[in-house]
Amino acid sequence: TQLLEQSPQFLSIQEGENLTVYCNSSSVFSSLQWYRQEPGEGPVLLVTVVTGGEVKKLKRLTFQFGDARKDSSLHITAAQPGDTGLYLCAGGATDSWGKLQFGAGTQVVVTP
Amino acid sequence: EADIYQTPRYLVIGTGKKITLECSQTMGHDKMYWYQQDPGMELHLIHYSYGVNSTEKGDLSSESTVSRIRTEHFPLTLESARPSHTSQYLCASRQNTEAFFGQGTRLTVV
């Protein structure tokens, strides 16, 4: 059973469009992170959110942590081909501080 | 820039061979992890360590073993490689929240 559910699994959009990726769980997390992974490389951290209701912006990317700290979303405005990649959310649960659990990921493809 | 290194980047090996995938980090992180990932798919945790002489099995059953004799080094060993072991293996380390990943080892067992 996947602790973190990501949706959609795959997203293909045109350059300039907006997109939102979701990460949901029945567990409460002390922190939640979003990573982006390009083919043949390891994931790279985009952002960490720790406070329920927190919103963080990173240029065209907006991250939101749910009030109950069980879910998160990533919104990309005016997507560019460079945004193409596998987007992974990862959570550190409050009762298992050592393990970092990853969602299955959302594959995003932005075409020119 | 992350200071975590995996070698080799690519490995093609015959069935039955013993292999060790190397992972080293120079950040002094206590927690280290091994994940298995097929292309474009989710990461499966196969081993993790909280520090020296601490190793735990992850959520995905694996025939591999790990050791943590030094803080900076977390090698993964397959005693007898099989085609089902063909995958990408990612090593990561972290101290607080952020995890730093190596570039991965792409293993092919023929």
HADDOCK unambig.tbl for C-alpha pairs under 7 A between the chains (distance, minus, plus):
assign (segid A and resid 41 and name CA) (segid B and resid 103 and name CA) 4.84 0.50 0.50
assign (segid A and resid 41 and name CA) (segid B and resid 104 and name CA) 6.54 0.50 0.50
assign (segid A and resid 42 and name CA) (segid B and resid 90 and name CA) 6.76 0.50 0.50
assign (segid A and resid 42 and name CA) (segid B and resid 101 and name CA) 5.38 0.50 0.50
assign (segid A and resid 42 and name CA) (segid B and resid 102 and name CA) 5.77 0.50 0.50
assign (segid A and resid 42 and name CA) (segid B and resid 103 and name CA) 4.78 0.50 0.50
assign (segid A and resid 42 and name CA) (segid B and resid 104 and name CA) 6.17 0.50 0.50
assign (segid A and resid 43 and name CA) (segid B and resid 101 and name CA) 6.27 0.50 0.50
assign (segid A and resid 45 and name CA) (segid B and resid 98 and name CA) 6.95 0.50 0.50
assign (segid A and resid 86 and name CA) (segid B and resid 40 and name CA) 6.73 0.50 0.50
assign (segid A and resid 98 and name CA) (segid B and resid 50 and name CA) 6.86 0.50 0.50
assign (segid A and resid 102 and name CA) (segid B and resid 43 and name CA) 6.45 0.50 0.50
assign (segid A and resid 103 and name CA) (segid B and resid 42 and name CA) 6.61 0.50 0.50
assign (segid A and resid 104 and name CA) (segid B and resid 41 and name CA) 6.44 0.50 0.50
assign (segid A and resid 104 and name CA) (segid B and resid 42 and name CA) 4.08 0.50 0.50
assign (segid A and resid 104 and name CA) (segid B and resid 43 and name CA) 6.92 0.50 0.50
assign (segid A and resid 105 and name CA) (segid B and resid 41 and name CA) 6.97 0.50 0.50
assign (segid A and resid 105 and name CA) (segid B and resid 42 and name CA) 5.94 0.50 0.50
